[in-house]
C-alpha cells in the first residue's frame, strides 16, 4: 500500500487544540501555515514582539506543564482574527489580532487555570515568528513541519497494550502506509507529499506534553518513558523542511526520493 496523507492539522495557539484542514498550501522555507502563530507567555518571559527571539517552551503556558489546557476546544478564523475558546463551563470569542483581544484572551486563560495576578499570561504574536518547541535551535527548525507516521503510533500501541491517540503528538501531517518507525531513519532524505517536496531534518524527541490524555486533561501515560523502554529512544515522528511548495490534501501520496 502506498503511503499517503491521512490528515492535516494546524495549532494556531501554542498549547491549545488543533484544527483539521481539508488542504494547505506549503511554501518553500516556511512552516505549516498559521501554526503556533500565537503563544501565551508566562510573566517576565523576556519575549519582545518588536524584536522576536526564540525562547524555551518553559516560558509559555503549554501542555507539558499545564495539562488541563487539553480540555479547551479552540478555533481561529484568520479572516476575522477571532479566537473562540470553549472550556467545560465557559466560553468566549476574542479578536486576538488586536491589543484588547489579546488581553481578554489572556484573562480567560488566567481565570481558567486559576492563576494568581503575578502569573497572568500575555498573548503574543510576532509573525513570521513561530512559537514552536524547536524554534530555539534555528530559524529553519522554527519553520519545520511536524510529521507523524500513524503506523508507528499503532505499533507503539500494540507494544504497550494501550491505544495511544496520535493527537497526543500534535503533528501537522499524519501519514499512513509507511512501515512503522522507518521515518526515523529518513533524516537527510527528501520526500514528496502531494505536490510538495520536503527534507527530513530531525527526529522528534518527545516530552511530558504527550503524557496528557486530550479527553480528560489528565496525565495517564508515561509516553517518553515507554518509548525509551520499548525502543531505546524517546522519538515519535520527524521534522521536515519544505524545499518545494505546493498544495497538499488528505489522500495525497507520500513517496521517498
ChimeraX attribute file (.defattr): number of C-alpha atoms within 10 A of each C-alpha:
attribute: neighborCount
match mode: 1-to-1
recipient: residues
	/A:1	6
	/A:2	10
	/A:3	18
	/A:4	21
	/A:5	23
	/A:6	18
	/A:7	20
	/A:8	22
	/A:9	23
	/A:10	22
	/A:11	25
	/A:12	25
	/A:13	26
	/A:14	23
	/A:15	27
	/A:16	24
	/A:17	21
	/A:18	23
	/A:19	16
	/A:20	11
	/A:21	13
	/A:22	10
	/A:23	13
	/A:24	16
	/A:25	13
	/A:26	22
	/A:27	18
	/A:28	15
	/A:29	15
	/A:30	19
	/A:31	25
	/A:32	24
	/A:33	18
	/A:34	16
	/A:35	21
	/A:36	24
	/A:37	21
	/A:38	25
	/A:39	25
	/A:40	25
	/A:41	25
	/A:42	20
	/A:43	15
	/A:44	12
	/A:45	15
	/A:46	13
	/A:47	19
	/A:48	12
	/A:49	12
	/A:50	8
	/A:51	8
	/A:52	16
	/A:53	16
	/A:54	20
	/A:55	19
	/A:56	14
	/A:57	21
	/A:58	13
	/A:59	16
	/A:60	24
	/A:61	23
	/A:62	22
	/A:63	22
	/A:64	18
	/A:65	15
	/A:66	16
	/A:67	23
	/A:68	20
	/A:69	22
	/A:70	22
	/A:71	18
	/A:72	21
	/A:73	16
	/A:74	20
	/A:75	18
	/A:76	21
	/A:77	11
	/A:78	11
	/A:79	6
	/A:80	10
	/A:81	15
	/A:82	18
	/A:83	21
	/A:84	18
	/A:85	20
	/A:86	14
	/A:87	17
	/A:88	9
	/A:89	6
	/A:90	10
	/A:91	13
	/A:92	14
	/A:93	18
	/A:94	20
	/A:95	19
	/A:96	23
	/A:97	16
	/A:98	12
	/A:99	11
	/A:100	12
	/A:101	18
	/A:102	22
	/A:103	19
	/A:104	19
	/A:105	23
	/A:106	21
	/A:107	18
	/A:108	20
	/A:109	22
	/A:110	17
	/A:111	12
	/A:112	16
	/A:113	16
	/A:114	11
	/A:115	13
	/A:116	9
	/A:117	10
	/A:118	9
	/A:119	14
	/A:120	21
	/A:121	25
	/A:122	23
	/A:123	23
	/A:124	23
	/A:125	21
	/A:126	17
	/A:127	13
	/A:128	13
	/A:129	20
	/A:130	27
	/A:131	31
	/A:132	26
	/A:133	16
	/A:134	20
	/A:135	20
	/A:136	15
	/A:137	12
	/A:138	11
	/A:139	16
	/A:140	16
	/A:141	20
	/A:142	22
	/A:143	26
	/A:144	27
	/A:145	25
	/A:146	24
	/A:147	24
	/A:148	27
	/A:149	28
	/A:150	24
	/A:151	19
	/A:152	22
	/A:153	21
	/A:154	16
	/A:155	16
	/A:156	22
	/A:157	15
	/A:158	12
	/A:159	14
	/A:160	14
	/A:161	9
	/A:162	11
	/A:163	13
	/A:164	19
	/A:165	15
	/A:166	19
	/A:167	17
	/A:168	15
	/A:169	21
	/A:170	21
	/A:171	23
	/A:172	26
	/A:173	23
	/A:174	22
	/A:175	24
	/A:176	21
	/A:177	16
	/A:178	18
	/A:179	13
	/A:180	16
	/A:181	20
	/A:182	12
	/A:183	20
	/A:184	18
	/A:185	12
	/A:186	17
	/A:187	15
	/A:188	11
	/A:189	14
	/A:190	19
	/A:191	19
	/A:192	18
	/A:193	25
	/A:194	19
	/A:195	16
	/A:196	19
	/A:197	23
	/A:198	24
	/A:199	22
	/A:200	23
	/A:201	19
	/A:202	20
	/A:203	20
	/A:204	18
	/A:205	13
	/A:206	18
	/A:207	16
	/A:208	16
	/A:209	22
	/A:210	24
	/A:211	22
	/A:212	24
	/A:213	20
	/A:214	20
	/A:215	11
	/A:216	12
	/A:217	17
	/A:218	15
	/A:219	18
	/A:220	11
	/A:221	15
	/A:222	14
	/A:223	25
	/A:224	19
	/A:225	16
	/A:226	16
	/A:227	19
	/A:228	12
	/A:229	12
	/A:230	12
	/A:231	12
	/A:232	10
	/A:233	14
	/A:234	18
	/A:235	19
	/A:236	25
	/A:237	26
	/A:238	23
	/A:239	23
	/A:240	26
	/A:241	25
	/A:242	25
	/A:243	18
	/A:244	16
	/A:245	18
	/A:246	16
	/A:247	14
	/A:248	20
	/A:249	20
	/A:250	18
	/A:251	15
	/A:252	19
	/A:253	19
	/A:254	21
	/A:255	15
	/A:256	14
	/A:257	10
